[in-house]
Amino acid sequence: MSPIYFAIGDIHGEADKLRALHAAILDRIAFEKSPAVIVHLGDYVDRGPDSRGAIEQILALEAMFEGSTKIRIVSLLGNHEDMMLDALVSEDSARWADGHGLATVISYFGSPDPTGKDWRNSVPKQHIAWMRALPTLWREGTYVFVHAGIDPPTFPEDDESVHIWTRSIHFTETERWPKRKELEGITVIHGHMARDEPEIVPQRINVDTGACYGGPLTCVVLKEGAEPSFLMAS
């Protein structure tokens, strides 16, 4: 039996929305009585109020289903985790911490670091090791799951930086894709590009619906023989 795939878009510290969406997904899996894969597409941190809580929520879900043959959890690297990892080892992390990462610093440290203490000491080593081990792309069958996208002329040999950063029209406008056997029949499931509602175009689905900007946190449901559908948590 083919699994049902549940791919969750950009979370950005919206731990409460993630908790609600995980609950809705697990309810759906119980109803379907089918094997399932839950894929987190990256960007767990920054902007929203509880980056730490979002990561802890995912780690708890991974631990819950570790070793399960029925439910698998896949978590991918986003560009915001990449920036956070750079900041953790940089002598000058101020640019990230004062910009995109301010909410993340507060979620771990409890304040914007007004006393000059190093916020990095408050990030659990488990979180750092987990982020460092995240892959940038995961593929099963005809589905390619990635945070931002792929480089159609070179896929599957494209650079990992493309997977977490690209916004190229050569990816988003799928009619531009070259005629290559490596691209035949695939559908890329991604986030990274906030929209008011999910995007479904030939060969790609974008599930970033701006959860940190007041939009819902969205998950696409991919079931063999059915059109893509969506679960959302506001």
C-alpha positions as CSV (number, residue, x, y, z in Angstrom):
1,M,0.0,0.0,0.0
2,S,1.4,3.4,-1.0
3,P,1.8,5.8,1.9
4,I,-0.1,9.1,2.2
5,Y,2.3,12.1,2.3
6,F,1.7,15.1,4.5
7,A,4.1,17.9,3.7
8,I,4.1,21.0,6.0
9,G,5.2,24.4,4.8
10,D,7.2,27.1,6.5
11,I,6.6,27.2,10.3
12,H,8.7,30.1,11.4
13,G,8.3,29.8,15.1
14,E,4.5,29.2,15.0
15,A,4.6,26.4,17.5
16,D,0.9,26.6,18.4
17,K,-0.1,26.3,14.7
18,L,2.3,23.4,14.3
19,R,0.8,21.6,17.3
20,A,-2.7,22.0,15.9
21,L,-1.6,20.9,12.4
22,H,0.2,17.8,13.8
23,A,-3.0,16.9,15.7
24,A,-5.1,17.2,12.5
25,I,-2.6,15.1,10.5
26,L,-2.6,12.4,13.1
27,D,-6.4,12.3,13.1
28,R,-6.4,12.0,9.4
29,I,-3.9,9.2,9.5
30,A,-6.0,7.3,12.0
31,F,-9.0,7.8,9.8
32,E,-7.2,6.6,6.7
33,K,-5.6,3.6,8.4
34,S,-2.8,3.8,5.8
35,P,1.0,4.1,6.1
36,A,2.0,7.8,6.2
37,V,5.0,10.1,5.8
38,I,5.0,13.5,7.5
39,V,7.5,15.8,5.9
40,H,8.6,19.1,7.4
41,L,9.9,21.3,4.6
42,G,12.1,23.6,6.7
43,D,12.2,27.1,8.1
44,Y,11.2,26.2,11.7
45,V,12.9,29.2,13.2
46,D,12.8,33.1,13.0
47,R,10.0,35.6,12.8
48,G,7.4,33.8,14.8
49,P,7.1,33.8,18.6
50,D,8.4,30.3,19.5
51,S,11.2,28.9,17.4
52,R,12.4,26.7,20.2
53,G,8.9,25.3,20.8
54,A,8.6,24.5,17.1
55,I,11.8,22.5,17.0
56,E,10.9,20.7,20.3
57,Q,7.5,19.8,18.8
58,I,9.1,18.2,15.8
59,L,11.7,16.4,17.9
60,A,8.9,15.0,20.0
61,L,7.0,13.8,16.9
62,E,10.2,12.2,15.6
63,A,10.8,10.4,18.9
64,M,7.1,9.3,19.1
65,F,7.4,7.4,15.8
66,E,11.1,6.4,15.8
67,G,11.2,2.8,14.5
68,S,7.6,2.9,13.3
69,T,6.9,1.0,10.1
70,K,3.5,2.8,9.7
71,I,4.4,6.5,10.2
72,R,7.7,8.1,9.1
73,I,8.8,11.6,9.9
74,V,11.1,13.5,7.5
75,S,12.5,16.9,8.4
76,L,14.4,19.0,5.9
77,L,16.8,22.0,6.2
78,G,15.5,25.5,5.4
79,N,17.5,28.6,4.7
80,H,16.6,30.0,8.1
81,E,18.1,27.0,9.9
82,D,21.2,27.5,7.7
83,M,21.4,31.1,8.7
84,M,21.0,30.2,12.4
85,L,23.7,27.6,12.2
86,D,26.1,30.1,10.6
87,A,25.3,32.6,13.4
88,L,26.0,29.9,16.1
89,V,29.6,29.6,14.9
90,S,30.2,33.2,13.7
91,E,32.2,35.7,15.7
92,D,29.7,38.3,14.5
93,S,26.2,37.0,14.7
94,A,24.6,40.4,15.2
95,R,23.3,40.8,11.6
96,W,21.2,37.7,11.9
97,A,20.3,38.1,15.6
98,D,19.2,41.7,15.1
99,G,17.2,40.9,12.0
100,H,15.6,37.6,11.0
101,G,16.8,35.9,14.2
102,L,15.7,38.3,16.9
103,A,12.5,36.3,17.7
104,T,14.6,33.1,17.7
105,V,17.1,34.6,20.2
106,I,14.3,35.7,22.5
107,S,12.6,32.2,22.3
108,Y,15.8,30.5,23.5
109,F,17.4,33.2,25.7
110,G,14.3,34.9,27.1
111,S,15.3,38.4,26.0
112,P,17.1,40.2,23.1
113,D,20.3,39.7,25.1
114,P,20.4,43.1,26.8
115,T,23.1,42.2,29.3
116,G,25.6,41.1,26.7
117,K,25.4,37.5,27.6
118,D,25.9,35.1,24.7
119,W,22.5,33.7,23.6
120,R,24.2,30.8,21.9
121,N,24.8,29.1,25.2
122,S,21.0,28.8,25.7
123,V,20.5,26.7,22.5
124,P,20.4,23.0,23.4
125,K,23.2,21.0,21.8
126,Q,20.5,18.5,20.7
127,H,18.8,21.2,18.6
128,I,22.1,22.2,17.0
129,A,23.1,18.6,16.2
130,W,19.6,18.0,14.8
131,M,19.7,21.0,12.5
132,R,23.2,20.2,11.3
133,A,22.1,16.7,10.3
134,L,19.0,17.8,8.3
135,P,19.1,16.9,4.6
136,T,18.2,19.6,2.0
137,L,16.1,17.2,-0.2
138,W,14.2,14.0,0.2
139,R,12.7,12.0,-2.7
140,E,10.3,9.1,-2.8
141,G,8.8,7.8,-6.1
142,T,7.8,10.8,-8.2
143,Y,7.7,13.2,-5.3
144,V,10.7,15.5,-4.6
145,F,10.4,17.3,-1.2
146,V,12.6,20.3,-0.7
147,H,12.5,23.7,1.1
148,A,12.9,26.1,-1.8
149,G,13.2,24.2,-5.1
150,I,15.6,22.6,-7.5
151,D,17.7,23.6,-10.5
152,P,16.0,22.0,-13.4
153,P,19.0,21.9,-15.8
154,T,21.2,20.1,-13.3
155,F,18.8,18.1,-11.1
156,P,19.5,15.7,-9.4
157,E,23.1,16.9,-9.3
158,D,22.2,20.5,-8.3
159,D,23.9,22.3,-5.5
160,E,22.4,22.0,-2.0
161,S,22.3,25.8,-1.7
162,V,19.7,25.8,-4.5
163,H,17.5,23.5,-2.4
164,I,17.2,26.0,0.4
165,W,17.6,29.4,-1.3
166,T,16.3,29.4,-4.9
167,R,13.5,31.7,-6.1
168,S,14.5,31.4,-9.7
169,I,11.8,31.7,-12.4
170,H,13.7,28.9,-14.1
171,F,12.3,26.7,-11.3
172,T,9.0,28.4,-10.5
173,E,7.9,28.7,-14.1
174,T,7.8,25.0,-14.8
175,E,7.1,25.6,-18.5
176,R,10.8,26.8,-18.7
177,W,12.1,23.4,-17.5
178,P,14.3,21.7,-20.0
179,K,13.2,18.5,-21.6
180,R,15.3,16.0,-19.5
181,K,14.5,12.5,-18.5
182,E,15.5,13.3,-14.9
183,L,12.6,15.7,-14.7
184,E,9.9,13.5,-16.3
185,G,7.0,12.8,-14.1
186,I,8.3,14.4,-10.9
187,T,6.4,16.8,-8.7
188,V,8.4,19.1,-6.4
189,I,6.8,19.9,-3.1
190,H,8.2,23.0,-1.5
191,G,7.8,26.2,0.6
192,H,10.0,29.3,0.9
193,M,7.7,31.5,-1.2
194,A,4.8,32.8,0.9
195,R,1.5,33.0,-0.9
196,D,-2.0,33.8,0.3
197,E,-3.0,30.2,-0.6
198,P,-1.3,27.0,-1.7
199,E,0.0,27.0,-5.3
200,I,-0.6,24.0,-7.6
201,V,1.1,24.2,-11.0
202,P,2.3,21.5,-13.3
203,Q,5.2,19.6,-11.5
204,R,5.3,21.7,-8.3
205,I,3.2,22.5,-5.2
206,N,4.0,25.4,-2.9
207,V,2.6,25.1,0.6
208,D,4.1,28.2,2.2
209,T,1.0,30.3,3.2
210,G,2.8,32.8,5.4
211,A,2.0,31.3,8.8
212,C,4.3,33.9,10.5
213,Y,2.5,36.8,8.7
214,G,-1.0,35.9,10.0
215,G,-1.7,33.2,7.4
216,P,-2.5,29.6,8.2
217,L,0.2,26.9,8.5
218,T,-0.5,24.6,5.6
219,C,0.0,20.9,4.8
220,V,-0.5,19.3,1.4
221,V,-2.0,15.8,1.5
222,L,-0.8,13.5,-1.3
223,K,-2.7,10.3,-1.7
224,E,-2.4,7.8,-4.6
225,G,-5.3,8.2,-7.0
226,A,-6.6,11.5,-5.5
227,E,-6.1,15.1,-6.2
228,P,-3.9,17.0,-3.7
229,S,-5.8,18.4,-0.8
230,F,-4.8,20.6,2.2
231,L,-5.0,20.7,5.9
232,M,-4.5,24.1,7.6
233,A,-4.1,25.5,11.2
234,S,-4.7,29.1,11.9
